[in-house]
Structures are given as C-alpha cells and as structure tokens.
Amino acid sequence: MPSLPLAVKFALGFGLAANLAAAAGALPGGWIVLLPLGNLALLGAAGWLVWRWLADR
C-alpha cells in the first residue's frame, strides 16, 4: 500500500471530524453543512486510495 499524501490524511481527519461534529450537534443547524462536506472529504480520500490500488495492480 502506498504511503498517504498529506492531502489524503487531511481529508480523512477532516471528514471524520466533520461527521462526528454533525452527529454530536456541535453547531446548531451546522449539520446541514458539516455532514455533506465530511462525506465528500471521505469519498475523495477513498477514491484516491482505490485509484492507487488499481494503479498498482
């Protein structure tokens, strides 16, 4: 498995933090922004991992 670049590490951390903050109700009404942003960040990181995995095959 390739080492993760800083952007992917940031996306994973931000995605998890945004989803946890949305689930915990950290910002009243903020979940409507945090949840999609967190999911997009996680989706982007997962897409990069799959792309690298397929490229190495």
Number of C-alpha atoms within 10 A of each C-alpha: 7 8 8 12 8 9 10 19 13 15 21 20 14 18 24 17 15 23 19 16 17 21 13 11 12 13 13 9 10 13 20 11 12 22 20 15 17 24 18 14 21 21 15 16 20 15 13 14 17 12 11 13 12 9 8 9 5
